[in-house]
Every structure is written in C-alpha cells, then in structure tokens.
Amino acid sequence: MNAIEISKVSIQEVEQLQQIGKKTFYETFAAPNSEENMQKYLDEGFSTSKLIAELNDPNAEFYFTFMGNEVIGYLKLNFKESQSELKDENAVEIERIYVLKEFQGKKVGRMLIEKAVAIAKQHHADFIWLGVWEENHKAIRFYEKQGFRTFDKHLFMLGTDEQTDLMMKLELKRRK
C-alpha cells in the first residue's frame, strides 16, 4: 500500500472535491435512502457554487487524503460562526469526514481524525464535535473508538426526509 498523505484543498481543486464528496456520500447513504432524496442532496450539497463558497470561507478548511495521485477521502472542518450548530469559539466541528469504501478499515479515517485533533489543538479548542446519522452504526462505533461521546441530537434534512443525527464530541482538554 502506498503512503497516505493529507493536504489542504485549494480552490483550484473544487472539481475533485465535488467528485469525492458526491461519491463518498452516495456510497455511504444510497442504500437506505430514496434515489430522489439522494439526488436532491447531492445536487444541492455538492453544487460547484456551494463548494466554492465553503472553500472561500475563512472559518472552514477542507483536506484531501491521497494515496499516490488518487483522492481516497476528505475532511471538512468548521471554526467559530461557520460551525453548523454550536458556533462555540472553543470548539471545532468536523462537518464531513469520508473515505472511499474500498479504503475503509485501513486507518485512513483515523488519520483524518488525528489531523482534525492537531488542527483543533492549534486553534486552542477544548473539543471537537460532529453529527452522525443515528442509523450509521459503523460510523458511530468508529467515532466511539476514537474517544467521541454522544452529547445531543439534531435534525438533518436529506432531500425531503427528516433524519436524526447524534451529536458527538471529543474532549481535548479540561477548562480551568
């Protein structure tokens, strides 16, 4: 297996981001959801204009995971008011963390979590949080193994389907 590298995504890589975003989301969620809801979410959530706006957001960062020249996963972090929910100055949100199915179980996800932790520590964050669909048991187990714990729930719209996400967090340090 080639070495895996992580690098920050640039605006020039928006097309690659769109491709990996759509592919990994579809691989993860297509089976239990309707084709109409999947297509609506993919079209809106991964539109070129939306991704460009996210890439230009100073409080959001994307990272690709490469094996050789192939993008095999990605990570999106949000800071401050760009967080989707908490908007906590002392927190970093992992809004998206996805790895192509064929590379799951090869420690790529763990590398992305470690990258998120390192960046959160650079930002002096007290914790990292994320939302994960309550039906995605494989992902929930993965996050629990990384030290994340459920602390709340929120609603997530996939097309016209209202779904519940568990909100999980990983404490980085104790407040004084």
DRENMIDREN-165262 format. One record per atom (N, C-alpha, C): residue in one letter; x, y, z; residue number from 1; chain; atom name. Coordinates in steps of 0.02 Angstrom, whole numbers. Layout:
<bavexs>
- residu/xx/yy/zz/num/chaine/atome
- a/X/Y/Z/NUM/A/CA
...
</bavexs>
This chain:
<bavexs>
- residu/xx/yy/zz/num/chaine/atome
- m/43/-59/0/1/A/N
- m/0/0/0/1/A/CA
- m/44/62/0/1/A/C
- n/30/108/-45/2/A/N
- n/67/171/-48/2/A/CA
- n/57/212/15/2/A/C
- a/102/258/26/3/A/N
- a/96/303/83/3/A/CA
- a/34/347/73/3/A/C
- i/2/362/128/4/A/N
- i/-57/404/127/4/A/CA
- i/-36/474/149/4/A/C
- e/-57/524/112/5/A/N
- e/-40/593/128/5/A/CA
- e/-105/634/134/5/A/C
- i/-101/685/177/6/A/N
- i/-157/730/187/6/A/CA
- i/-135/800/168/6/A/C
- s/-174/834/127/7/A/N
- s/-156/903/109/7/A/CA
- s/-218/946/105/7/A/C
- k/-209/1010/118/8/A/N
- k/-264/1058/116/8/A/CA
- k/-289/1066/45/8/A/C
- v/-355/1071/37/9/A/N
- v/-386/1078/-28/9/A/CA
- v/-385/1151/-49/9/A/C
- s/-366/1164/-111/10/A/N
- s/-365/1232/-138/10/A/CA
- s/-427/1243/-181/10/A/C
- i/-442/1305/-195/11/A/N
- i/-499/1323/-237/11/A/CA
- i/-494/1292/-307/11/A/C
- q/-432/1281/-330/12/A/N
- q/-421/1251/-396/12/A/CA
- q/-442/1177/-397/12/A/C
- e/-451/1147/-339/13/A/N
- e/-469/1076/-334/13/A/CA
- e/-543/1065/-321/13/A/C
- v/-584/1116/-335/14/A/N
- v/-656/1111/-321/14/A/CA
- v/-689/1053/-357/14/A/C
- e/-667/1039/-419/15/A/N
- e/-697/984/-457/15/A/CA
- e/-682/916/-424/15/A/C
- q/-619/907/-402/16/A/N
- q/-601/846/-366/16/A/CA
- q/-640/839/-301/16/A/C
- l/-649/895/-267/17/A/N
- l/-687/896/-204/17/A/CA
- l/-760/875/-217/17/A/C
- q/-788/902/-270/18/A/N
- q/-857/885/-288/18/A/CA
- q/-862/810/-304/18/A/C
- q/-814/783/-341/19/A/N
- q/-816/712/-359/19/A/CA
- q/-810/667/-298/19/A/C
- i/-762/679/-255/20/A/N
- i/-753/636/-196/20/A/CA
- i/-811/645/-147/20/A/C
- g/-836/706/-142/21/A/N
- g/-892/719/-98/21/A/CA
- g/-954/681/-119/21/A/C
- k/-971/686/-183/22/A/N
- k/-1031/650/-208/22/A/CA
- k/-1022/575/-203/22/A/C
- k/-964/551/-222/23/A/N
- k/-953/478/-224/23/A/CA
- k/-956/448/-154/23/A/C
- t/-922/479/-106/24/A/N
- t/-920/450/-38/24/A/CA
- t/-988/457/-4/24/A/C
- f/-1023/512/-16/25/A/N
- f/-1090/520/14/25/A/CA
- f/-1137/468/-15/25/A/C
- y/-1134/458/-80/26/A/N
- y/-1177/409/-112/26/A/CA
- y/-1162/338/-87/26/A/C
- e/-1098/321/-83/27/A/N
- e/-1078/255/-58/27/A/CA
- e/-1105/243/13/27/A/C
- t/-1102/295/53/28/A/N
- t/-1121/289/123/28/A/CA
- t/-1196/285/134/28/A/C
- f/-1234/324/96/29/A/N
- f/-1305/333/112/29/A/CA
- f/-1356/312/60/29/A/C
- a/-1334/289/1/30/A/N
- a/-1382/273/-53/30/A/CA
- a/-1429/216/-35/30/A/C
- a/-1402/162/-6/31/A/N
- a/-1443/102/7/31/A/CA
- a/-1505/116/50/31/A/C
- p/-1499/150/107/32/A/N
- p/-1558/159/149/32/A/CA
- p/-1602/219/131/32/A/C
- n/-1585/256/80/33/A/N
- n/-1622/317/63/33/A/CA
- n/-1649/314/-8/33/A/C
- s/-1701/354/-22/34/A/N
- s/-1729/354/-89/34/A/CA
- s/-1683/389/-138/34/A/C
- e/-1687/367/-201/35/A/N
- e/-1646/396/-254/35/A/CA
- e/-1661/471/-261/35/A/C
- e/-1726/490/-254/36/A/N
- e/-1745/561/-261/36/A/CA
- e/-1712/604/-207/36/A/C
- n/-1715/580/-145/37/A/N
- n/-1685/619/-90/37/A/CA
- n/-1609/621/-97/37/A/C
- m/-1579/567/-118/38/A/N
- m/-1506/566/-128/38/A/CA
- m/-1487/617/-182/38/A/C
- q/-1523/615/-239/39/A/N
- q/-1506/659/-294/39/A/CA
- q/-1514/732/-275/39/A/C
- k/-1568/748/-239/40/A/N
- k/-1581/816/-217/40/A/CA
- k/-1523/840/-172/40/A/C
- y/-1503/798/-124/41/A/N
- y/-1449/817/-79/41/A/CA
- y/-1382/825/-116/41/A/C
- l/-1367/778/-160/42/A/N
- l/-1304/781/-198/42/A/CA
- l/-1301/844/-241/42/A/C
- d/-1357/860/-275/43/A/N
- d/-1359/919/-318/43/A/CA
- d/-1351/983/-278/43/A/C
- e/-1384/988/-220/44/A/N
- e/-1381/1049/-180/44/A/CA
- e/-1318/1052/-136/44/A/C
- g/-1304/998/-102/45/A/N
- g/-1248/997/-54/45/A/CA
- g/-1180/999/-85/45/A/C
- f/-1175/976/-148/46/A/N
- f/-1109/974/-181/46/A/CA
- f/-1109/1014/-245/46/A/C
- s/-1152/1065/-249/47/A/N
- s/-1150/1109/-308/47/A/CA
- s/-1084/1146/-310/47/A/C
- t/-1061/1162/-369/48/A/N
- t/-998/1198/-377/48/A/CA
- t/-999/1264/-338/48/A/C
- s/-1054/1301/-344/49/A/N
- s/-1057/1366/-310/49/A/CA
- s/-1055/1358/-234/49/A/C
- k/-1088/1308/-207/50/A/N
- k/-1087/1297/-135/50/A/CA
- k/-1017/1277/-112/50/A/C
- l/-984/1234/-149/51/A/N
- l/-916/1213/-130/51/A/CA
- l/-866/1270/-135/51/A/C
- i/-873/1312/-186/52/A/N
- i/-828/1370/-192/52/A/CA
- i/-839/1417/-133/52/A/C
- a/-901/1429/-114/53/A/N
- a/-915/1471/-56/53/A/CA
- a/-884/1442/8/53/A/C
- e/-890/1376/16/54/A/N
- e/-861/1343/75/54/A/CA
- e/-785/1347/74/54/A/C
- l/-755/1337/15/55/A/N
- l/-682/1342/9/55/A/CA
- l/-657/1413/22/55/A/C
- n/-697/1462/7/56/A/N
- n/-678/1532/18/56/A/CA
- n/-693/1556/89/56/A/C
- d/-727/1516/129/57/A/N
- d/-745/1534/198/57/A/CA
- d/-681/1532/241/57/A/C
- p/-661/1588/272/58/A/N
- p/-600/1587/313/58/A/CA
- p/-607/1544/376/58/A/C
- n/-668/1525/394/59/A/N
- n/-679/1483/453/59/A/CA
- n/-697/1411/435/59/A/C
- a/-676/1390/376/60/A/N
- a/-686/1320/355/60/A/CA
- a/-624/1297/317/60/A/C
- e/-606/1234/326/61/A/N
- e/-549/1206/291/61/A/CA
- e/-566/1136/268/61/A/C
- f/-544/1119/207/62/A/N
- f/-551/1052/179/62/A/CA
- f/-482/1021/172/62/A/C
- y/-479/956/183/63/A/N
- y/-416/918/174/63/A/CA
- y/-431/856/134/63/A/C
- f/-388/842/84/64/A/N
- f/-392/780/46/64/A/CA
- f/-345/729/77/64/A/C
- t/-364/666/72/65/A/N
- t/-320/610/87/65/A/CA
- t/-302/579/21/65/A/C
- f/-237/575/7/66/A/N
- f/-213/547/-56/66/A/CA
- f/-177/481/-43/66/A/C
- m/-185/435/-91/67/A/N
- m/-141/378/-96/67/A/CA
- m/-114/382/-167/67/A/C
- g/-50/398/-172/68/A/N
- g/-22/413/-237/68/A/CA
- g/-55/476/-262/68/A/C
- n/-82/474/-323/69/A/N
- n/-117/532/-351/69/A/CA
- n/-192/529/-341/69/A/C
- e/-216/475/-310/70/A/N
- e/-288/465/-303/70/A/CA
- e/-314/494/-237/70/A/C
- v/-368/534/-242/71/A/N
- v/-402/560/-183/71/A/CA
- v/-445/502/-157/71/A/C
- i/-432/482/-94/72/A/N
- i/-469/424/-66/72/A/CA
- i/-515/444/-8/72/A/C
- g/-512/507/12/73/A/N
- g/-555/531/66/73/A/CA
- g/-546/606/76/73/A/C
- y/-587/633/120/74/A/N
- y/-580/704/135/74/A/CA
- y/-611/721/202/74/A/C
- l/-593/781/224/75/A/N
- l/-613/806/290/75/A/CA
- l/-633/879/281/75/A/C
- k/-687/899/315/76/A/N
- k/-705/970/316/76/A/CA
- k/-712/991/389/76/A/C
- l/-675/1043/407/77/A/N
- l/-678/1070/475/77/A/CA
- l/-709/1140/473/77/A/C
- n/-748/1155/524/78/A/N
- n/-778/1222/532/78/A/CA
- n/-758/1252/599/78/A/C
- f/-745/1316/598/79/A/N
- f/-725/1353/657/79/A/CA
- f/-774/1410/670/79/A/C
- k/-778/1431/732/80/A/N
- k/-817/1490/752/80/A/CA
- k/-887/1489/723/80/A/C
- e/-908/1545/692/81/A/N
- e/-978/1552/668/81/A/CA
- e/-992/1509/607/81/A/C
- s/-943/1478/577/82/A/N
- s/-955/1434/520/82/A/CA
- s/-977/1364/541/82/A/C
- q/-975/1350/605/83/A/N
- q/-1000/1285/629/83/A/CA
- q/-1075/1281/614/83/A/C
- s/-1097/1222/598/84/A/N
- s/-1166/1213/577/84/A/CA
- s/-1215/1219/635/84/A/C
- e/-1192/1208/696/85/A/N
- e/-1238/1208/752/85/A/CA
- e/-1213/1247/812/85/A/C
- l/-1163/1222/846/86/A/N
- l/-1143/1250/911/86/A/CA
- l/-1115/1322/907/86/A/C
- k/-1075/1335/856/87/A/N
- k/-1043/1401/848/87/A/CA
- k/-1003/1421/910/87/A/C
- d/-969/1372/939/88/A/N
- d/-931/1381/1000/88/A/CA
- d/-859/1401/983/88/A/C
- e/-838/1457/1009/89/A/N
- e/-769/1482/997/89/A/CA
- e/-716/1431/1019/89/A/C
- n/-735/1389/1067/90/A/N
- n/-687/1341/1095/90/A/CA
- n/-694/1271/1065/90/A/C
- a/-727/1267/1009/91/A/N
- a/-739/1202/977/91/A/CA
- a/-722/1205/903/91/A/C
- v/-710/1145/875/92/A/N
- v/-701/1137/803/92/A/CA
- v/-750/1083/782/92/A/C
- e/-786/1096/728/93/A/N
- e/-834/1047/702/93/A/CA
- e/-803/1008/645/93/A/C
- i/-810/942/647/94/A/N
- i/-796/901/588/94/A/CA
- i/-863/895/552/94/A/C
- e/-872/935/500/95/A/N
- e/-936/933/464/95/A/CA
- e/-939/873/418/95/A/C
- r/-883/856/388/96/A/N
- r/-881/799/343/96/A/CA
- r/-815/762/352/96/A/C
- i/-820/697/355/97/A/N
- i/-761/653/355/97/A/CA
- i/-782/590/320/97/A/C
- y/-755/580/261/98/A/N
- y/-775/524/218/98/A/CA
- y/-714/492/187/98/A/C
- v/-717/426/181/99/A/N
- v/-665/386/149/99/A/CA
- v/-699/339/100/99/A/C
- l/-671/332/40/100/A/N
- l/-699/285/-9/100/A/CA
- l/-705/216/23/100/A/C
- k/-759/181/7/101/A/N
- k/-774/116/37/101/A/CA
- k/-715/68/33/101/A/C
- e/-681/66/-24/102/A/N
- e/-626/18/-32/102/A/CA
- e/-566/32/13/102/A/C
- f/-563/92/42/103/A/N
- f/-507/110/87/103/A/CA
- f/-528/112/160/103/A/C
- q/-592/97/174/104/A/N
- q/-614/96/244/104/A/CA
- q/-583/35/278/104/A/C
- g/-569/44/343/105/A/N
- g/-537/-10/381/105/A/CA
- g/-462/-12/373/105/A/C
- k/-434/39/339/106/A/N
- k/-362/42/328/106/A/CA
- k/-330/101/365/106/A/C
- k/-362/124/418/107/A/N
- k/-338/177/462/107/A/CA
- k/-338/247/430/107/A/C
- v/-370/255/372/108/A/N
- v/-373/320/339/108/A/CA
- v/-417/367/380/108/A/C
- g/-474/343/403/109/A/N
- g/-519/384/445/109/A/CA
- g/-484/406/508/109/A/C
- r/-447/361/539/110/A/N
- r/-410/379/600/110/A/CA
- r/-359/433/586/110/A/C
- m/-325/429/529/111/A/N
- m/-277/482/510/111/A/CA
- m/-312/549/503/111/A/C
- l/-372/549/474/112/A/N
- l/-409/611/467/112/A/CA
- l/-431/639/535/112/A/C
- i/-451/595/580/113/A/N
- i/-468/617/649/113/A/CA
- i/-406/647/682/113/A/C
- e/-350/614/675/114/A/N
- e/-287/640/705/114/A/CA
- e/-270/708/676/114/A/C
- k/-281/717/611/115/A/N
- k/-269/782/579/115/A/CA
- k/-316/835/609/115/A/C
- a/-380/817/617/116/A/N
- a/-429/863/647/116/A/CA
- a/-409/882/718/116/A/C
- v/-386/833/757/117/A/N
- v/-365/846/826/117/A/CA
- v/-305/894/827/117/A/C
- a/-256/882/783/118/A/N
- a/-197/925/780/118/A/CA
- a/-217/997/763/118/A/C
- i/-261/1005/715/119/A/N
- i/-284/1073/695/119/A/CA
- i/-324/1105/751/119/A/C
- a/-367/1066/783/120/A/N
- a/-407/1093/838/120/A/CA
- a/-362/1116/895/120/A/C
- k/-310/1079/908/121/A/N
- k/-262/1100/961/121/A/CA
- k/-226/1164/941/121/A/C
- q/-209/1171/877/122/A/N
- q/-178/1234/853/122/A/CA
- q/-225/1293/865/122/A/C
- h/-290/1280/861/123/A/N
- h/-341/1332/872/123/A/CA
- h/-360/1338/946/123/A/C
- h/-325/1301/989/124/A/N
- h/-337/1302/1062/124/A/CA
- h/-409/1282/1079/124/A/C
- a/-437/1236/1040/125/A/N
- a/-505/1213/1052/125/A/CA
- a/-507/1167/1113/125/A/C
- d/-563/1168/1148/126/A/N
- d/-574/1123/1205/126/A/CA
- d/-601/1055/1181/126/A/C
- f/-637/1055/1125/127/A/N
- f/-664/993/1099/127/A/CA
- f/-679/998/1025/127/A/C
- i/-686/938/995/128/A/N
- i/-707/930/926/128/A/CA
- i/-775/897/929/128/A/C
- w/-821/918/885/129/A/N
- w/-886/886/882/129/A/CA
- w/-906/871/811/129/A/C
- l/-955/827/804/130/A/N
- l/-980/809/738/130/A/CA
- l/-1051/782/745/130/A/C
- g/-1086/778/689/131/A/N
- g/-1152/747/687/131/A/CA
- g/-1146/684/645/131/A/C
- v/-1178/630/668/132/A/N
- v/-1177/567/631/132/A/CA
- v/-1248/538/632/132/A/C
- w/-1271/514/575/133/A/N
- w/-1339/487/569/133/A/CA
- w/-1347/430/618/133/A/C
- e/-1401/431/656/134/A/N
- e/-1412/381/708/134/A/CA
- e/-1417/310/680/134/A/C
- e/-1429/303/615/135/A/N
- e/-1433/237/583/135/A/CA
- e/-1365/214/556/135/A/C
- n/-1314/257/559/136/A/N
- n/-1248/239/533/136/A/CA
- n/-1206/208/590/136/A/C
- h/-1224/147/607/137/A/N
- h/-1194/114/665/137/A/CA
- h/-1119/103/658/137/A/C
- k/-1096/89/596/138/A/N
- k/-1025/79/584/138/A/CA
- k/-986/143/600/138/A/C
- a/-1011/200/578/139/A/N
- a/-977/264/593/139/A/CA
- a/-979/280/667/139/A/C
- i/-1036/267/699/140/A/N
- i/-1042/281/771/140/A/CA
- i/-990/240/809/140/A/C
- r/-984/176/793/141/A/N
- r/-933/134/826/141/A/CA
- r/-863/161/814/141/A/C
- f/-849/182/752/142/A/N
- f/-783/211/736/142/A/CA
- f/-769/272/779/142/A/C
- y/-817/318/784/143/A/N
- y/-806/378/824/143/A/CA
- y/-798/362/898/143/A/C
- e/-836/314/922/144/A/N
- e/-829/294/993/144/A/CA
- e/-759/266/1006/144/A/C
- k/-733/228/958/145/A/N
- k/-664/201/965/145/A/CA
- k/-613/257/967/145/A/C
- q/-629/313/935/146/A/N
- q/-583/370/934/146/A/CA
- q/-592/414/996/146/A/C
- g/-639/397/1040/147/A/N
- g/-649/434/1102/147/A/CA
- g/-707/482/1102/147/A/C
- f/-746/485/1048/148/A/N
- f/-804/529/1045/148/A/CA
- f/-861/500/1087/148/A/C
- r/-900/545/1117/149/A/N
- r/-958/526/1157/149/A/CA
- r/-1018/567/1134/149/A/C
- t/-1077/536/1134/150/A/N
- t/-1139/569/1114/150/A/CA
- t/-1158/620/1169/150/A/C
- f/-1177/680/1147/151/A/N
- f/-1198/731/1196/151/A/CA
- f/-1265/764/1178/151/A/C
- d/-1290/753/1118/152/A/N
- d/-1353/784/1098/152/A/CA
- d/-1376/753/1032/152/A/C
- k/-1431/778/1005/153/A/N
- k/-1457/758/940/153/A/CA
- k/-1478/820/902/153/A/C
- h/-1479/815/836/154/A/N
- h/-1508/869/795/154/A/CA
- h/-1537/839/731/154/A/C
- l/-1579/877/698/155/A/N
- l/-1611/855/637/155/A/CA
- l/-1568/870/576/155/A/C
- f/-1570/825/528/156/A/N
- f/-1533/832/465/156/A/CA
- f/-1582/817/410/156/A/C
- m/-1586/861/360/157/A/N
- m/-1631/850/304/157/A/CA
- m/-1593/819/245/157/A/C
- l/-1614/759/225/158/A/N
- l/-1588/728/166/158/A/CA
- l/-1644/731/114/158/A/C
- g/-1639/780/70/159/A/N
- g/-1694/792/24/159/A/CA
- g/-1754/814/64/159/A/C
- t/-1808/773/60/160/A/N
- t/-1869/789/99/160/A/CA
- t/-1875/745/161/160/A/C
- d/-1825/704/174/161/A/N
- d/-1827/658/231/161/A/CA
- d/-1792/689/291/161/A/C
- e/-1830/695/345/162/A/N
- e/-1802/721/408/162/A/CA
- e/-1769/663/446/162/A/C
- q/-1705/670/459/163/A/N
- q/-1667/617/494/163/A/CA
- q/-1637/645/557/163/A/C
- t/-1621/600/604/164/A/N
- t/-1591/621/667/164/A/CA
- t/-1517/604/667/164/A/C
- d/-1476/654/682/165/A/N
- d/-1404/644/691/165/A/CA
- d/-1388/645/765/165/A/C
- l/-1345/601/785/166/A/N
- l/-1316/605/852/166/A/CA
- l/-1260/656/849/166/A/C
- m/-1256/699/898/167/A/N
- m/-1201/745/903/167/A/CA
- m/-1151/714/952/167/A/C
- m/-1089/707/929/168/A/N
- m/-1037/675/969/168/A/CA
- m/-979/723/977/168/A/C
- k/-945/718/1035/169/A/N
- k/-887/762/1044/169/A/CA
- k/-829/725/1076/169/A/C
- l/-771/751/1061/170/A/N
- l/-708/726/1088/170/A/CA
- l/-677/783/1128/170/A/C
- e/-671/773/1193/171/A/N
- e/-639/824/1236/171/A/CA
- e/-565/825/1223/171/A/C
- l/-537/885/1214/172/A/N
- l/-465/891/1203/172/A/CA
- l/-428/913/1266/172/A/C
- k/-461/952/1308/173/A/N
- k/-431/974/1371/173/A/CA
- k/-487/997/1417/173/A/C
- r/-472/1001/1478/174/A/N
- r/-520/1025/1527/174/A/CA
- r/-516/1100/1534/174/A/C
- r/-574/1132/1540/175/A/N
- r/-575/1204/1553/175/A/CA
- r/-554/1216/1625/175/A/C
- k/-522/1273/1635/176/A/N
- k/-500/1290/1703/176/A/CA
- k/-551/1332/1738/176/A/C
</bavexs>
